[in-house]
């Protein structure tokens, strides 16, 4: 067997292993559930509760903005609406980053295990 054929066979084996790993890839709902487990799980619960509260405040300030009858009301409720929207965006961004971090940590652990298996085989 020539060296080129050995390299090709090894690359095909690695491609098959990568395909198997990709089949186990989690979807969005599984990633969201997994983010509630681990060290930051309590923070995820707290932040999601705060997001719900801020959403209610945002809806309320939006209603007040559209029913205001003077310039001071428009200004106050408009600024309040924008601040609550920014707060909600910031917290949701943190939740998405935390989901990404936990997913990335799982992938790093998988790579560590694969390297350990390869080093044990050598």
C-alpha positions in Angstrom: 0.0 0.0 0.0 1.4 3.4 -1.0 1.7 6.3 1.4 -0.9 8.2 -0.6 -3.4 5.5 -0.1 -2.7 5.3 3.6 -3.2 9.0 4.0 -6.4 8.9 2.0 -7.8 6.0 4.1 -6.9 7.8 7.3 -8.6 11.0 6.2 -11.7 9.1 5.2 -11.8 7.5 8.7 -11.4 10.9 10.3 -14.2 12.3 8.1 -16.5 9.4 9.1 -15.8 10.1 12.8 -16.5 13.8 12.3 -19.8 12.9 10.6 -20.8 10.8 13.6 -20.0 13.6 15.9 -22.1 16.1 13.8 -25.1 13.7 14.0 -25.0 14.1 17.8 -25.0 17.9 17.5 -27.7 19.5 19.7 -30.5 21.7 18.5 -31.5 25.0 20.0 -33.9 23.5 22.6 -31.4 21.0 23.8 -28.8 23.8 24.1 -31.2 25.9 26.1 -31.9 23.1 28.5 -28.2 22.3 28.9 -27.5 25.9 29.8 -29.6 25.6 32.9 -27.4 22.8 34.2 -23.9 23.3 35.6 -22.4 26.2 37.5 -24.3 29.0 35.9 -27.7 27.3 36.1 -29.0 29.4 38.9 -27.9 32.6 37.2 -29.8 31.5 34.0 -33.0 31.0 36.0 -32.6 34.4 37.7 -31.9 36.2 34.4 -34.8 34.6 32.7 -37.1 35.6 35.5 -35.8 39.2 35.2 -36.2 39.1 31.4 -39.9 38.2 31.9 -40.3 41.1 34.4 -38.5 43.5 32.1 -40.7 42.3 29.2 -43.8 43.2 31.2 -42.4 46.6 32.1 -41.6 47.2 28.4 -45.1 46.3 27.4 -46.5 48.6 30.1 -44.3 51.5 29.2 -45.1 51.0 25.5 -48.8 51.2 26.3 -48.3 54.3 28.4 -46.2 55.9 25.6 -49.0 55.4 23.1 -51.7 56.7 25.4 -49.8 59.7 26.7 -51.5 63.1 26.1 -48.6 65.6 26.5 -45.0 66.0 25.5 -43.7 65.2 29.0 -45.6 61.9 29.0 -44.2 61.0 25.5 -40.7 61.8 26.6 -40.8 60.0 29.9 -42.5 56.9 28.6 -40.5 56.8 25.4 -37.2 56.9 27.3 -38.5 54.3 29.7 -39.5 52.1 26.8 -36.1 52.4 25.2 -34.3 51.7 28.5 -36.4 48.6 29.2 -35.9 47.4 25.6 -32.1 47.9 25.9 -32.1 46.0 29.3 -34.0 43.1 27.7 -31.6 43.0 24.8 -28.6 43.0 27.0 -29.9 40.2 29.2 -31.0 38.1 26.2 -27.5 38.6 24.7 -26.0 37.3 27.9 -28.3 34.2 27.8 -27.2 33.5 24.2 -23.5 33.9 25.1 -23.9 31.6 28.1 -25.6 29.0 25.9 -22.7 29.3 23.4 -20.1 29.1 26.2 -21.6 25.9 27.6 -21.8 24.4 24.2 -18.2 25.3 23.5 -17.0 23.8 26.8 -18.7 20.5 25.9 -17.0 20.5 22.5 -13.6 21.2 24.1 -14.2 18.4 26.6 -14.9 16.1 23.6 -11.7 17.1 21.9 -9.8 16.5 25.1 -11.2 13.0 25.4 -10.4 12.3 21.8 -6.8 13.5 22.3 -6.5 11.4 25.4 -7.7 8.3 23.5 -5.2 9.0 20.7 -2.3 9.5 23.0 -3.2 6.3 24.9 -3.2 4.5 21.5 0.3 5.7 20.7 
